[in-house]
Amino acid sequence: MTALACSTCAVRDRAACSVLEDEEREALASVGRTRTLSRGETLFAAGDESSACATLISGALKISATDAAGDERILALVHPSGFVGEMFSPFAHYDVVSLTDSTLCVFAGAEMERAISRYPALATALLRRSQEDLHAARDLLALSGKRDAASKLAALILGFAHGASDSSCHPSPIFDLPLTRGEMAGMLGITIETVSRRLSAFERDRLIRRDGARGIVLKDPARLAALAQL
């Protein structure tokens, strides 16, 4: 881990810490560290006996749980500026795993607790972010309830596009899929073959264009959004 560099942080204007004054942010940065993860590397594992939290600077994370049969259930996705971790518990409840090469700023839970007590604006920002993340997680889980595979996949792709965007209003026109086709299939309750067929159909209908193994270019986000609502 290395010391934080807030002045060059890519999410300094979107993360919860953006509400702090410069000197307050520098004080918080002094007790945090930058950490890099490779794709598939675990940040927190369920049952870990350490209290810590982190803001995602770049990349993507998944929050998941494994049932008694050994099947993984993805509960939420974390995009840049997202906040993860346990501050008020001595152990982690879920696995947090990097979906791509990722960079984070990490804090011990005790240090973040002290910061929340010291800076009320930070506490409010984290509460607001937690509420937003809860709504996003519910929306993600609700996708499996949609009846049509095309609708499910369209909504998921738009979710990825919004997560990759620097704007709160508009999806990113170009982004990489953070999940494999198998992971998308598992989340949506459909088969890998169906995911592949629907992606091909979206491309044929000029809703998207695929760029390499994971790249997606939105060609007609309005039509994709309309399909996601079915």
C-alpha positions in Angstrom: 0.0 0.0 0.0 1.1 3.6 -0.6 0.0 7.0 0.8 -3.0 8.7 -0.7 -2.7 11.5 -3.2 -6.1 13.3 -3.1 -5.0 16.1 -5.5 -4.7 13.6 -8.4 -7.6 11.3 -7.4 -9.9 10.5 -10.3 -13.1 10.5 -8.1 -12.2 13.3 -5.7 -15.3 15.3 -6.9 -17.7 12.3 -6.6 -16.6 10.3 -3.6 -18.1 10.9 -0.2 -15.0 12.7 0.9 -15.7 15.4 -1.7 -17.8 17.2 1.0 -14.7 17.9 3.1 -12.6 21.0 3.0 -9.1 20.7 1.6 -7.4 20.5 5.0 -10.0 18.1 6.3 -9.4 15.8 3.3 -5.7 16.0 3.8 -6.1 14.9 7.5 -8.3 12.0 6.4 -5.8 11.0 3.7 -3.0 10.9 6.2 -4.6 7.8 7.8 -5.5 6.0 4.6 -3.6 4.0 2.0 -3.9 3.3 -1.7 -4.3 -0.4 -2.6 -4.3 -2.0 -6.0 -6.1 -5.3 -6.7 -5.8 -7.6 -9.7 -8.9 -9.1 -11.3 -10.3 -11.9 -9.1 -8.4 -10.7 -6.0 -10.4 -10.5 -2.7 -10.6 -7.2 -0.8 -12.7 -8.5 2.1 -13.8 -12.1 2.7 -16.8 -13.0 4.8 -15.7 -13.8 8.3 -12.5 -11.6 8.1 -11.8 -10.4 11.7 -10.7 -7.0 10.6 -12.8 -3.8 10.4 -12.0 -1.8 7.3 -13.6 0.2 4.5 -12.6 1.6 1.2 -13.5 4.0 -1.7 -13.1 2.6 -5.2 -11.0 4.9 -7.3 -10.9 2.8 -10.5 -12.1 -0.6 -11.7 -15.1 -2.6 -10.4 -16.0 -4.8 -7.5 -18.7 -7.3 -6.7 -20.2 -7.9 -3.3 -21.3 -11.6 -3.1 -22.3 -14.4 -0.8 -21.9 -18.1 -1.2 -24.8 -20.4 -0.1 -24.5 -23.9 1.5 -24.4 -25.6 -1.9 -21.4 -23.5 -2.9 -23.2 -21.3 -5.4 -22.3 -17.6 -5.5 -25.0 -14.9 -5.4 -23.9 -11.4 -6.5 -25.6 -9.0 -4.3 -24.2 -5.7 -5.5 -21.7 -4.1 -7.9 -19.4 -1.3 -6.9 -18.3 1.3 -9.4 -15.7 4.2 -9.1 -16.4 6.5 -6.1 -18.4 3.7 -4.4 -17.8 2.9 -0.7 -17.5 -0.6 0.7 -16.6 -2.3 4.0 -17.5 -2.7 7.6 -17.0 0.2 10.1 -19.1 -0.9 13.0 -18.6 -4.7 12.9 -15.5 -6.7 13.8 -15.9 -9.0 10.8 -17.0 -8.8 7.2 -20.4 -10.2 6.3 -19.8 -10.7 2.5 -17.1 -11.2 0.0 -15.8 -8.2 -1.9 -13.9 -9.2 -4.9 -12.3 -7.2 -7.7 -13.9 -7.7 -11.1 -11.1 -5.9 -13.0 -7.8 -4.5 -12.1 -8.8 -1.9 -9.4 -7.4 0.9 -7.3 -8.9 1.8 -3.9 -8.2 4.1 -0.9 -8.5 2.0 2.2 -9.0 3.0 5.8 -9.1 1.1 9.1 -12.6 1.1 10.5 -11.6 2.8 13.7 -10.0 5.7 11.7 -13.1 6.2 9.6 -15.3 6.2 12.8 -13.1 8.9 14.2 -13.4 10.9 10.9 -17.2 10.6 11.0 -17.3 11.9 14.5 -15.0 14.8 13.6 -16.6 15.8 10.3 -20.5 15.7 10.4 -20.7 16.5 6.6 -18.8 13.2 5.9 -21.2 11.2 8.0 -24.1 12.7 6.0 -22.4 12.0 2.7 -21.7 8.4 3.7 -25.4 7.9 4.8 -26.6 9.3 1.5 -24.1 7.1 -0.4 -25.3 4.0 1.6 -28.9 4.8 0.7 -28.0 5.2 -3.0 -26.1 1.9 -2.9 -29.0 0.1 -1.2 -31.4 1.3 -4.0 -28.9 0.2 -6.7 -28.5 -3.2 -5.0 -32.3 -3.7 -4.9 -32.6 -2.7 -8.5 -29.9 -5.2 -9.4 -31.6 -8.0 -7.5 -34.9 -7.1 -9.1 -33.6 -7.8 -12.6 -34.0 -11.6 -12.0 -37.8 -10.9 -11.6 -38.2 -9.5 -15.1 -39.9 -12.0 -17.4 -38.1 -11.3 -20.6 -34.4 -12.1 -21.1 -33.8 -9.1 -23.4 -35.3 -6.8 -20.9 -33.1 -8.2 -18.1 -29.9 -7.9 -20.1 -30.7 -4.4 -21.5 -31.3 -3.1 -17.9 -28.0 -4.7 -16.7 -26.0 -3.2 -19.6 -27.5 0.2 -18.9 -26.6 -0.2 -15.2 -23.0 -0.9 -16.2 -23.0 2.2 -18.5 -24.3 4.4 -15.7 -21.8 3.0 -13.2 -18.9 3.7 -15.6 -20.1 7.3 -16.2 -18.7 10.5 -14.6 -22.2 12.0 -15.0 -25.1 11.3 -12.7 -27.5 11.8 -15.5 -26.0 10.2 -18.6 -24.6 6.7 -19.2 -21.1 6.3 -20.5 -21.1 5.7 -24.2 -18.1 3.4 -24.0 -17.3 1.0 -21.2 -16.1 -2.6 -20.4 -18.4 -5.3 -19.1 -17.2 -6.0 -15.5 -18.9 -9.4 -15.4 -18.3 -12.5 -17.4 -21.2 -13.9 -19.4 -21.5 -16.7 -16.8 -21.8 -14.1 -14.0 -24.4 -12.1 -15.9 -26.3 -15.3 -16.6 -26.3 -16.2 -12.9 -27.5 -12.8 -11.8 -30.3 -12.7 -14.3 -31.5 -16.3 -13.9 -30.8 -17.2 -17.6 -28.3 -19.3 -19.4 -24.9 -18.3 -20.8 -26.2 -19.2 -24.3 -29.1 -16.8 -23.8 -26.7 -14.0 -22.8 -24.6 -14.6 -25.9 -27.7 -14.7 -28.2 -29.2 -11.5 -26.7 -25.8 -9.6 -27.0 -25.6 -10.7 -30.6 -29.2 -9.5 -31.2 -28.5 -6.2 -29.6 -25.5 -5.7 -31.9 -27.5 -6.8 -34.9 -30.3 -4.3 -34.1 -27.7 -1.6 -33.6 -28.4 -1.0 -29.9 -24.8 -1.7 -29.0 -21.5 -2.5 -30.7 -19.0 -4.9 -29.1 -15.4 -3.9 -29.0 -13.1 -6.8 -28.2 -13.9 -9.3 -25.5 -15.5 -7.0 -23.0 -15.9 -3.5 -24.6 -19.3 -2.1 -25.2 -20.3 1.0 -27.3 -23.8 2.2 -26.8 -25.3 3.0 -30.2 -28.9 3.7 -29.3 -29.2 4.1 -25.5 -32.8 5.4 -25.8 -34.0 2.2 -27.5 -32.0 0.1 -25.0 -33.7 2.0 -22.1 -37.1 1.4 -23.6 -36.4 -2.3 -23.9 -35.2 -2.4 -20.3 -38.6 -1.2 -19.1 -40.5 -4.1 -20.6 
